[in-house]
Amino acid sequence: MTVRRLPLVVLRTVLRTVARTVLGVVLCGVLCAALSACGHVLAGAGSEGEDMLGAADLYGARPSEVSGAHPPLAPAPCAAEPFRSDTARLDTRAITASVSPGGGDRRFQVYEYVAGYRPGGAQAYLDELGERLGRCRDETDHYSLVARDVGVPGTMLIQHDYREDGAEKTGVYLVGRAGDRLVSVLESTAGDATLVNEFGVRALRRAGATGEATPSAVTHEDTSRWVTYAVSAVTEVRISPDGRVLTLDARVPDGPDGCLRGPTGRLDGFEPKLVRVDIRFESRLLMAGNGCPGERTVPVEVRLPKPLGKRDVVVNLDQLYTPDRPGLLRRCGELGCHPAPTGCTPDSYYQAARDADAPQHSYHQERGCDGKWLVMDISVNSGPVCERPGECAGASRATRFFYRATPSGWRVMMTTTKPGCDDVLAAEPRFPRELCATLTAP
């Protein structure tokens, strides 16, 4: 075999190109690490990346890439000390969104930070973080552990109390890992632990976290800091005779001193047809093992700028109430506060499908209706699970449902997969033949 030598000029050109490329890669890595350490993050994924939070996870808020100055996106107690695990970090991505849960006036600034590490690096950061939470005691920039293993094993819920422009502020993080990726979700507006838990678990699942994460080595759990939570349930809602004061019976933790501070009610929106109410409480011990073993009900008052009238009331984003008897509101069901009455309308057919206990993603089609009797076909898709639409053929199984109207809505009488009226007339001779005589099999 003959080996041909490159001309010296060509060889020099090649070597210079290689050197520039290597130097560029090195400088890029150094620059990225420096920007991350200084509070600047180059977001490598789009705001709707499949492995990060998107609008569907954030109550419709569309996230944007983080740029410029912002709070620390991952907890850093003793911030002047570099983390030993920093040398194992490969890349970082970050997004932020101004979230308005339930469409109210109150907004929360949420950040998600994802960092890729060499094997073992993400766990090494979490272990270092746990050690620093017990050691670093800066009262003007204080991090404290609130809870561990929230939603995903190995996670840490951390509160950050600090001063900015002379004002005291609080942020809350949920930090964990998905393989060799570190995931940190921060809410920096109100320090709302309930909201962070919700978004943090979603972010970890999107990043691929499983139930097999290694518990972090934590040497200290701080129960001296008050953490904000949303009440878990409201058992009754009342309205004063003048219609201007809502009284909500809220379920809160009960136990030794430190279990509960508050709760307090906040008017979060007063609209022509809807009132939004937010009820929060604070606790130091709720997430500390069995720190608050009991639960009790306490009344919380919220004053309205005008009489409630016929407005519905949304409590903590997802509990809906409507005026019922004088002085009392009732909890609304799955079909809303005012379900469609029986009749030949799309809303009424939807209610009928719910009464048939039709599974999610099924399809319904009205085949005959006179206001007292209803025929409807419900189809349920079935077949193998596919990676992408069109890769494998599915099947659809349809069943015909016959209904009668009742004061509370449509009720199923019987079902069949046969054509015509024979089966329904055998079960209910009064069913009108003209609604089914010409029907083919579903």
N, C-alpha and C positions, 0 to 999 in steps of 0.2 A: 504494500500500500504506500502511495506517495503522499507525503504531507507537504502541503503548500504553505509557505510562510506569508503572512500578511505584510504588505508594505509598512514601513515604520510610521508614515504619516497616518495611514488608516488605523493602525494599532493604537496610536496616541489618541485619535478621535474616539475610538470605541471606549478606551479606558476613561477618558474624560466624561463621556456620557454616562457610563456605569457609576462613576464617582458622584456625579451630580444627582443621579437618581437615588443612590443610597443616602447621600446627604439630605436630599429633599424628604425622604421618608423619615429619617431620624429627626430632622427639624420639625416636621409635621407632628410626630409623636410628642416631642417635647412641648410644642406650642399647645397642642390639645390638652396635655396634662396641666400646663400652666394656666390655661384659660379655665379649666374645670376647677382647679384649686382656688382661683381668684374669684369664683362666682360667676363665670361665664361658661355657658355650655353650648356646644355645637350640636344641634339636634339632627341626628343622622336619619331619622325616620319621619315620614309625613305624619301629620296630625291624625290621620285616619288609619295609621299602620295597624295591621291585624294584631300585633303583639303588644299594643299600647291602648290606653283608654281612648274611646271615640265618643262621638255625640250621643250614641245610643246608651252609653254607660254614664253620661254626665247630664242627664235630664235635658237633652237637646242642645247643650252648649258645645260649640265646635272648638276644640283645642287648637292652640297655635304654638309654634316653636318658641322656646325660651330664649331671650336675648337681653343683653344689658344687665344691670344690677338687679338682684333679686335675693330673697332669703336663702340661707344655706339649704340646698335641696336634699342633702343627706345629713343626718345628725352628726355634729362634730364637737363633742365635749373636749375641753382643753384645746381649743382651735389652733393655738400656736404650735402645737406638736403635730408633725406630720404622722399620718397612719403608716405603719410598716407595710400594710397591704396595698398602698398606693402604687408601688412598683409593679404590682401584678395586674393593675387596671389597664384594659386595652382600649375601650371606647366608652362614650357616654351619649345619652340621648335624653332630652327633657321637653315636656310640653306643659302648658298651663291653660286654664279656662276659668272664666267667671261663671259660677254655677248658681242657678236659681231653682232649687228643688220645688216642684209643685207649681212653678210659674208665679211665685209670689214676688214681693218687692225686695225681700232680703236676699243678698248675694254673698257667695263665699268664693274666695280665690283658692283654687286647688292646683297643685303641681304634681306631676309624676316624673320621676327621675329613674332611668334604667342605665346601669353600668355593666359592661362585660368585663370579665376577669379571666386570667389564666386559671387552670384547674386548681381549686381550693382557695382562690383569692377572695371570692365573695364571702365564704364562711369565715375566712381569716378576718375580714373587716367586721363582721358581726361579733366575733369573739372579742376583738379589740374594743368595739363599741360597748359591749357589756362590761368589760373591765373598767372603762373610763366612766361609765355611769355611776359606779361605786366610788371612784377616786376623785373626780373633778368637782370642785365645790365653789365655782365662781357664782356668786349670788346675783350678779348683774347680767350673766349670760348662762343660765342654769338649765341643764337637761335632767329630766327625771323619768325613771321607768314607771309606767302606769300599769301595764299588763303584759303577759307573755302568751304566745301561742294563740293569737286572735285569728280565727278562721283557718289559718294554715300553720302547721307546726313550725317552730323556730322563729316566728315573727315577734317583734317587740313594738308595743304601743308606747310612744315617748312624747312627753310634753316639754316644750321649750319656752321658758320664761326669760324675756330679755327686755332691754330698753332701747328705743329708737327715737331719736330727736326729742329726748326728754320724756317720752311717753312709755308706759309699761305695756308690753304686748305679749301675746301667747300664741304659739303655733303647736300643732299636734301632728306627729308622724306615725305611719304604720310602715315598718321596715322589715323586709324579709328577703329571701332569695328563691330564685327558680333555677336550679342547676348552678351554673357559674355566672348567673346574672343577678346583680343586686337590684331590688325594686324598692323605691322609697316614694310614698305618697304623703304630701303635706297639705294641710288646710291652715292658711295663715291669717284669716280674717277674724275668726272668733274662737279658735282653739276647740273646735267641735269634734269630740272623740267619736260620736256616733257616726257622723258623716265620713270621717277618715276611715273608720272600720269598714264601712260599706264600699267606698271607692278603693281602698287598699286591697281588700280581698279580691275584688274584681280585677285589679291590675295584676296581682300575683297569678291569678288563674289565667289571664290572657297571656302572661309571659311564660306559662307552662308549669307553674308550681304544682306539686302533688302533695299528698299527705305524708311524704317520706323525708321531709327536710330535717336536718340535724338541729336539735335544740341548741340555742346559743348559750355560751358560758356567761352567765350574769351573776355578779357577786353582790348586788345590792338592789333592793326594790324600795323606791322612795314613796312613802305614803303621807308625806307632809304637804303635797301639792293638791289643790282642788282641781278636778277635771270636770268639764261640762258634758252632760248627756241629755238625750231626748227621752221623755217619759215613754215607757213601753206600751202603755194602754190607758185609755180613758173609759171609765165605766158608765158615766152619765153626764149629760150636758143640759143645763137649765138656763132659762132667760128670765131676767127680772121683770116685774109688771110693766115698767116703762120701756122695756125692750132695749136698754142701753148697757146692761151688764150681763155677760156670760159667766156662769159658774161651771167649771169642769172638774169632775172628780177624777184625779189622776193617781195611778198606781206608782209608788216610789219605793226605794229600798228602805229597810228598817233595821236598826241594830245599834251598836255603840256610837258614841260621839265621833263624828267624822264620816258617818255613812251618808248624811244628807245635809245640804244647805240649799234653801229654796223649798219648793220649786217656784218659778216665776212664769207668768204668762205674758206674751207679747202679741200685739196686733200686727200681723205681717201683711195685711192687705184688706181694703174695704172697697168692694166692687159692686156694681148695680145688682148682681145676682149671687154674689159669693163673698164670704168673709173668710180670711185665712188667719189662723191662730197658731202660734208656736209656743210650746211649753217645754222648758228646760229645767234641769236641776244640776247641782254640783255635788260631787262625792270624792273623798280621799281614799275610801276603802273598798269601793264597789268591786274593783277588779283584783283585789289583793286576797286571793284564796277565798275563804269563807268569812270575809270581813263584814259583810252585811247579810246575815242569814235570813232575815225576814223581809216582809213587804207589807205596806199599808196604803190606805187611800186617803188623800188629802184634797180639799177643795182649793181651786185656783181661780181667781177672778180676772177677767179681761174686760176693760171698759171700751165701749164702742162710741164713735163720734156721732152716730145717728141710731135711731131704733133699728133693730135687726130686720123687722118686717118679714118678708117671705124669703129672705136670702138663706142659702145653704151655708154650712160652716165646714171648712176643712181644718182638721187638727193634725199638726206635725206631718203634713204632706200627704198622708194616705188614709186618714180616718175621716169619713164624710158623714155629716149629720144634717137633718132637715127639720124645720118646725113641724111638730106633730100635735100634741094636745097643748092647751094653754100653759105656758111656763116650762114646757119640756120639749126637747128635741129627740128624735129617734135616729139610731145608727142606720145608714143606708146599706143595702145589700150589693151583690155583685152586679146587678142590672141597673145600679144607680138609685137615686132617691125617688125617682118617679118613673117606674117601669112602664113600657108601652102597654096599653090595654089590649085585650084580645081584639083582633080585627084583621083585615086583609091588607097589611102594611109590612114593609121590610123589617121594621123594628119588632113587630109582632112575630114575624117568622123567626127572627133571631132568638126571641124569648122562647119560642116553641122548640128550637134546636137545643137550647140549654136545658129545657125540661126533659128532653130525650137523653140527656147526659152524653151528647155527642162529643167525641174527643177533639183536642186541639188540631187545627189544620184540616178538619173535615169540611165538606161542602153541602149546602142544603138548597133545594129547589122546590118551590111551591107548585103543586100539581092540581089543586082545586081548593077553593075557599068560598064560604058564604057568610062568614062572620060567626057562625055557630059551630061549624064543622070545618076541618082542615085536613088536607092530604099533602104530605111533604116527603120528598125523597132525600135521604141523607147519605152521602158517599164518603167513604173512608179510604184514603190512599194507603196502600200497603205494598210491600216488596222489599228487596235488599237495599241496604244502605250504600249510597254511592259517594265517591270522592267528589265528583263534580256532576252537575245536572247533565243528563243525556248519556252518561256512561253505562247505565244499566236500566233495563225496562222495569217499571213498576206496574202495579195492578190497582184497580179501583173497585171496591165492593160497595154496592148500594143497597139500602133497605128502605122500604116504604113505611112511613109512620102515619097513623090515623089519629086525629085529635078531636076532643070536644072542648068547648069553651066553658070555663068555670069563673066565678067571681075573682079568683086569684090568678087567672091566666090559663093558657092552653095546657091540657093534660092528655098524655098519651093513653089511648085505649088499647091499641094492639099494633103489631107490625107484621109485614109479609114481604116475600120476594116474588110473589105471583102477580099476574095481571088481573084486571077487573075488580069486581066487588065481592066475590064469593066469601073470602076470608073475613072481611070486615062486617058483612051482613050477618054472618054466623055469630059474630061476637056482639054486634049492636044492630038489631034489625031496623032501628030508626035512622040509621045513617043514609043520607040522600044518595040514591043510585046515580043521579046525574053527575056527581063529583068524581065517580070512579069507573063508570061503565065502559068508557072508551080507552082507559089507560092500559098501555102495554106494560110488560114486566119492567121493574126499575133497573 
